[in-house]
Amino acid sequence: MTERLSARRVETLKPPETGRIEVTDSEARGLAYRVTAGGERTWTLRGRVGGKQVRFHLGDYPAMGLSDARDAATELRARLRRGEDPRAVDMARKAAELAEAGRREAGSVGNVLTQYWDLHLHEKANAATWRRAIERALVAHISKPMEDLTTLELDAAVAAIRKAGKPVQANRVRSHLRTFTKWAQEKGLAPDDPGKAMAKRSEELGRDRVLELDELAAIWKATLGPGGQSGSSVQRAPGQGPVWGPFIRFLMLTGQRFGDAAGMEWSHVVGDNWNQPARGTKNRRPHVVHLAGATLELLETQRSETNAGIGLVFQTPKGGKLKSSDRRMRKLREEAGVADFTLHDFRTALATHLAGMGHPEGVVDRILNHAASASRASTVARAYQRNDLLEQRKTALEAWSGTLLKSVGPIQEVEQQNGR
């Protein structure tokens, strides 16, 4: 049916019981108003494209009222008279929108971070740890296009870590985020570098905590457990275990980094030396660690626990690498009765006590594999110094082992104290 539509008529036209009603507007040629039994109300226009009659959907009522529908019909008829095909234009627009959406998805923060890992980060020290840290920092933005990532969002991610009471970690994450965004821009994966203008790093206050010998002894004993012995598979102290306990004592004896020791393999142990390959150290420099007598005894107990010395020296029951655990550390502090210490404090304790025992700073630095001590000389000089100081390092680590075990007391005595 055809009639001159009014706003009132459009509003009050009742749906049919079945099918649909269509009223053609006599004022706007080709414009029709449809109402279905389900209550759907739409505007359509009949026109010709390439000699064929086509029905176009203009919009839905009430979002599009009568006046707007007439304007839309007039505009579309004008396009048809010019020979345009609105359907082709719409298809091209939708195709362009899909292509743009695909491009933005391919260039999402998450996808770029994956490429960053594959092409750059995985070769770096502690790569997996820092990938997780970056992903946690960017978790709210992981799906957004890299080009939409802002400096303010990066600053907010770092600030959240700082507010959680981790200023040192906040600074490290900030540094990694800046490297990531700079790399993305250089590789053409982002139009600019939002990390370049990030807020300055926060001030770090160095830890003054130096574990005394009696505290180290208490921690050592806490790793043994009731009825346990050094490195034994029978230890069952709360929060400890047949691998975690010996691992803690190994860190205390050697002063090495958690990550380096966790990646230690039996193939790296040659005689009384642990030969760390460059790929396994934080500063990507090969490192030799003397293994004192007590340290070798501890490793032998682990050899029996890990299939006669295959793969990792310290490994989880499933053969994986050990990871830091806040829960284990809380229990270890409770068992030892020593508050406010971290595993990294074992390095500070070793360095401080060895210095107090008269061992040169250069020797201690090389025991700890500090990058600064290896960067002061040429490549040839560094190689010479590493080898030249092996005997001094051996002497220092043997002395440290003796001092530490003396503070603990005889193993038998410790076992008796634990009810063995």
C-alpha positions, 0 to 999 in steps of 0.5 A, spaced: 500 500 500 502 507 498 500 513 502 503 519 505 507 517 511 507 521 517 511 520 524 504 519 527 503 513 522 510 510 522 509 510 530 502 507 531 502 502 525 501 495 528 505 489 527 501 484 523 499 477 526 503 473 521 508 476 515 509 483 515 506 489 513 509 494 508 507 501 506 510 505 501 511 513 502 508 517 496 512 523 498 519 519 497 519 515 491 521 508 492 521 509 500 518 503 504 516 502 511 516 495 513 513 492 520 514 484 521 510 480 526 516 480 530 515 487 531 521 489 527 521 496 523 525 498 517 526 502 512 528 500 505 528 503 498 527 500 491 532 502 486 536 499 479 543 497 479 545 495 472 538 494 469 536 490 475 531 492 481 535 492 488 532 493 495 537 497 499 536 497 507 536 504 509 536 503 517 531 501 523 526 505 526 526 508 531 533 509 530 532 512 523 525 516 523 521 518 517 525 525 516 532 521 516 529 516 512 526 520 506 533 524 506 537 517 506 532 515 500 534 522 496 541 521 497 541 514 495 537 515 489 542 521 487 548 516 487 544 511 483 543 516 478 550 517 477 551 510 476 554 508 483 553 501 486 552 502 493 553 495 495 560 495 491 562 501 495 560 497 502 563 491 500 570 495 499 569 499 505 568 492 509 574 489 506 578 495 508 575 495 515 577 487 515 584 488 513 585 494 517 583 490 523 587 484 521 593 488 520 592 491 527 591 484 530 597 482 527 601 488 530 598 487 537 602 488 543 602 480 544 604 478 537 610 483 537 612 481 544 612 474 541 617 476 535 621 480 540 622 474 544 623 469 538 628 474 535 631 478 541 630 476 548 630 469 548 638 469 547 639 474 553 640 472 560 634 470 565 630 471 558 624 467 560 623 471 567 623 477 564 618 475 558 614 473 564 615 480 567 613 484 561 607 480 560 605 481 567 606 489 566 602 489 559 597 484 561 591 490 560 594 492 553 596 485 550 591 485 545 591 492 543 595 494 537 602 496 538 601 503 535 596 505 540 600 503 546 602 510 550 607 512 554 602 513 560 600 506 560 607 504 560 609 509 566 602 506 570 605 499 569 611 501 572 608 505 578 604 499 580 610 495 581 613 500 585 607 501 589 607 494 591 613 495 594 618 493 589 622 499 587 628 495 584 624 490 580 620 496 577 626 499 575 628 493 571 621 492 568 622 499 566 628 498 563 626 492 559 619 495 557 624 501 554 628 496 550 622 492 547 618 499 545 625 501 542 626 494 538 619 494 536 620 501 532 627 499 529 624 493 526 618 497 523 613 494 528 611 500 531 610 507 528 614 510 534 617 509 541 612 510 547 618 508 552 623 513 550 619 518 554 617 514 560 618 517 567 625 517 570 627 510 574 626 511 581 631 511 587 634 504 589 636 504 596 641 498 597 640 493 602 644 493 608 643 486 610 649 482 611 648 475 614 652 474 620 655 467 621 650 465 627 644 467 622 647 463 616 648 457 621 641 457 623 639 457 616 643 451 614 640 447 620 633 449 617 635 446 611 637 439 614 630 438 617 628 433 623 633 427 622 636 429 616 643 430 614 647 435 609 644 433 602 640 427 604 634 424 600 631 423 607 630 430 609 623 432 610 623 439 613 617 443 613 618 448 607 624 444 604 625 438 600 631 433 598 632 438 592 631 445 595 635 444 602 641 442 598 640 447 593 640 453 599 646 450 602 650 450 595 648 457 594 651 459 601 657 455 600 659 458 593 655 465 593 653 464 586 646 467 583 640 463 583 639 463 576 646 460 574 645 455 580 638 453 577 641 452 570 647 448 573 648 441 569 652 435 571 656 436 564 659 443 567 662 439 573 669 437 571 673 435 577 673 440 583 670 446 578 664 448 575 665 451 569 659 455 567 658 456 559 657 464 557 650 462 555 648 460 562 651 466 566 647 473 567 653 477 564 654 472 558 661 471 560 664 464 562 665 463 569 669 458 573 667 456 580 671 452 585 667 447 588 670 446 595 670 439 599 664 440 602 660 442 596 663 436 592 660 432 598 653 435 597 653 434 589 654 427 590 648 426 594 644 430 589 647 425 583 644 419 587 638 423 587 638 425 579 639 419 575 646 418 576 648 425 574 644 426 568 642 433 566 640 438 571 644 438 578 638 441 582 631 439 578 624 438 580 621 431 581 619 432 573 626 434 571 625 441 570 629 447 573 628 450 580 624 456 581 624 461 586 618 461 591 615 466 596 612 460 600 618 456 601 622 462 603 617 464 608 617 457 611 625 457 611 625 464 615 620 461 620 624 455 620 631 458 621 628 464 626 632 469 621 627 475 618 628 479 612 633 475 608 633 473 601 637 468 597 641 474 594 644 476 601 648 469 601 652 473 596 653 479 600 655 475 606 660 471 602 663 477 600 663 481 606 666 475 610 671 473 605 673 481 605 674 481 613 678 474 612 683 478 608 681 476 601 682 481 596 676 484 593 678 482 586 678 475 588 672 476 591 669 479 585 671 474 580 668 469 585 661 472 584 662 473 577 661 481 577 661 484 570 665 490 572 671 486 574 671 483 568 670 489 564 676 493 566 681 490 562 682 487 555 680 480 552 687 477 553 688 481 560 681 478 562 683 471 560 689 471 564 686 474 570 681 469 570 686 463 570 691 467 574 686 468 580 683 461 580 688 458 585 686 465 589 679 463 588 680 456 590 683 458 597 678 463 598 672 458 597 675 453 601 676 458 607 669 460 606 667 453 606 671 451 613 668 458 616 661 456 614 661 449 617 665 451 623 659 456 625 654 450 623 658 445 627 659 438 626 654 435 622 653 429 627 652 434 632 646 437 628 643 431 626 643 429 634 640 436 635 635 434 630 633 428 633 637 423 629 
